[in-house]
Every structure is written in C-alpha cells, then in structure tokens.
Amino acid sequence: MRYFTLLLVATLATLASCGNDKNNDEKETAKPIAQKQKVVKEFGFVLDDYVVVRDTIKGGDTFGGLLQKEGYNAGDVYNITQAIKDSFNLRNIRIGKPYTLLKNKDNPDSLEVFVYQPDRLSYYVIDLRDSIAKAYKQKLPITIRRRTIAANIEGSLAQTVQEAGASPALTHTLSEIYAWSVDFFKIQKDDSFAVTINERYISDSIYAGIESIEAAVFETRGVKKYAFPFKQDEKATRPSFYDEEGNALKSMFLKAPLKFSRITSRYSPRRFHPVQKRWKAHKGTDYAAPKGTPIMTTASGTVIAAGYTAGNGNYVKVRHNGTYTTQYLHMSKIKVRKGQYVSQGDVIGLVGSTGLATGPHVCYRFWVNGKQVDPLRQKMPTSKPMEEKYKPKYMEYMKPLKKELDSISKIKINK
C-alpha cells in the first residue's frame, strides 16, 4: 500500500512537471501580437494605397493645365473635360482652394484621382482610373457635439467667451439673442452666463462652427435672464427665444444702435457741451465707436429724414409708429433715403464725427408721443407673446434645459 502511495505521488509530480514544462515552452515560443495598422481613409479612398500629393490652386492654374503637368496630352485632356463637363464646372476652380492628387503607388507618374475642395464641407472627385473619366460631388461627414459652457465675465464678453474655449461666433450669437434684454454696454465684472450649444465638426475633427443654441442664461446685476429657442409655428424657418415663463425676449426696440461700444454721454437736462463750451441739455445718448462702425435702426419703421445739419452732421430719423420716433446723428455716411422702410437691425449709416462732435460716435435720440426722453429709462414694448395653447409644450421642453443650466452655472460661479 505504501509503495502504491509513493508511486501515485511520483506519477502526479511527473505529470505536474510535464505540464509546467509545456506552459514554459508556450511562454518561450509565444510571439508578440502585431498591432493592426490604422487605415486612413479620405474622400472615400484608402490613402495608403496611393502616393498622395496635396496642393492649392495658383494663379494661372486650370484643370487642363494641371492634368498636362501630370503627363496627359491635349487629346486626353479634351476627352476628360468632355466626359465630366456636366458634373464638374471647370470654370469654378478658384485660386487658393486645395486639391489632392492620388497617384498609382507602383507608377507614381500615373495620376488616378483628382480631388478638388471648393469649400470646407464638400469636394469633387474626378476619377481617371477607367478609360472614360467620371466626376461626382460629395459632402464631408458632419458630427454634432453638445456641450454647456459657463463663465463669469472677465473683461469683455468676447474675451470671456474666448477664454472659455468657445468660438468667437458665440459672442455674436449671444449678443443677438439678448439684444433686446441685456445692455452689453453695462455688463460688469462677475456678471455671468451659461449656454448649451451644439457645434459642428467636419470628419469628427475639424471645428466648423455653431449648429444651434439649446439654452442660455445671462446673469447681470443679480438678475437672471433665460433664453430658450421655440417654434410656435412648425413652418417657421427660425425659432424665437423665450424666457422661463414663456415671455418673448424680442422687444420692439433694440437696447442700442450699435452691437458693441461704450456709452460716453447719457441723456441729461444739463451737460457741458465739449464743442460749444457751455452748459446745455443733452437729449440723447452717445455711443463711442470706431469710424465706419455700422449703425442699426433699433426698431422697424419709415425713414422720415436723412440729411445734414451743422449741429447734427449726417443724420437719419425713423418713425416707428404713432408713438415712437428715433434719430441717429454724426454719421460718416448715410445708407438709407427718406421714405424708405427699414427693419429692426438694418444698417442705416456708419459711425462718424460730422457736425458738432469731438470724435467718432453716434448720438441716439428717442421720442415718445413727440417728447424727447431717455431711452435707457423706458420700458419697451415686447414683440408678439407666446400663444397660451403652446405654453404647456414649451414648459415641458424648457424645464430640463433650465435645470441643467442652473446646475452647471452654479458650480462655475461658486468656484
């Protein structure tokens, strides 16, 4: 019995030893797994299959001339251009636009594909691999990425947007959304904003701008102003923006006749005139800006005067309805004529210093029922409100977006 036990133990030990040797052999003979090389595709072609040459259209370049440089004779060029003329307009090739040549890898002198990019979002492929050339247009794939940005104002809105890592176009978009409800000439340090945006990326890597705004909040002087896009009419080409209660952000009047500037002199019953050197009433609001800055009409209406006087310089006066009239002074150039109808935001002139002015600015004047008043103290009428039948749908859509904005902006502001 003892012998059998010893034999069994010896046998098991031998088997274990053999098994370990086998594992060791496998470890010794195992080869590293080669990593699969990433396939790079562009314009629908695997680039590694070709010799790739990239360039831009130079002055004097033509499609035919570029083909001849690649070894095609005049007869070949004629046949190719005739074959593709209905799919690719050869006269649309522009200086500075990029093109790509895909050449045969075994014979680099043999051009097989010509790719022309007229803009960032599309390209033309001229396929020369068959006996009869063919051309077609394709769109580059667009990816939409969503993110929310929150920041405290440091310096200007434009500077803050840039430091937050957002596109400069966001500054323009926010200024348009809040043109009726936020006075950007009065924003202060530590005012804040948060905005949820969708951004476009070409081929999932190249930034291509803002696709849409989902929600925004701008807090200035402790007051939060929300903005959510919503279409009352499904046929509308663009949504309007409403606050958290469904009130329209858009007002009958813009806050100012310039997009970005600074107030240098306010409406006052008594001000020392910098040119006439005497005390007198200043019944306007002065906005300083570089010469040539576009001046916008703050509301739709009819131009009732456009001309020049010694005091006003070049000026435009607009009647908006039976109650409101506005006037814009010291223009370097008038862009409208008397009797012309203008829509809110239309450019009616350019900033200048004509008339009694010490520097380039626009003096903005405002009348209510024929009496000049301070526009910054007026409660302006809003545009068409949201219809009651749409409010339940709007509230359901808006609430999660508002909750998201509040949670992110609170974290940012408390840092």
Secondary structure, DSSP 8 states (H G I E B T S, - for coil): -HHHHHHHHHHHHHHHHHHHHHHHHHHHH-----------EETTEEGGGEEEEEEE--TT--HHHHHHHTT--HHHHHHHHHHHTTT--GGG--TT-EEEEEEESS-TT-EEEEEE-SSSSEEEEEE-SSSS-EEEEEE--EEEEEEEEEEE--SSHHHHHHHTT--THHHHHHHHHTTTT--TTS--TT-EEEEEEEEEEETTTEEEEEEEEEEEEEEETTEEEEEEEE-SSTT-SS-EEE-TTS-BS-BSS-S-SSSS-EEEE--EEEEE-TTT-SEEEE-SEEEE--TT-EEE-SS-EEEEEEEEETTTEEEEEEE-SSSEEEEEEEEEEE---TT-EE-TT-EEEEEB--SS-SSSEEEEEEEETTEEE-GGG----B-----GGGHHHHHHHHHHHHHHHHHHHHHHHT-
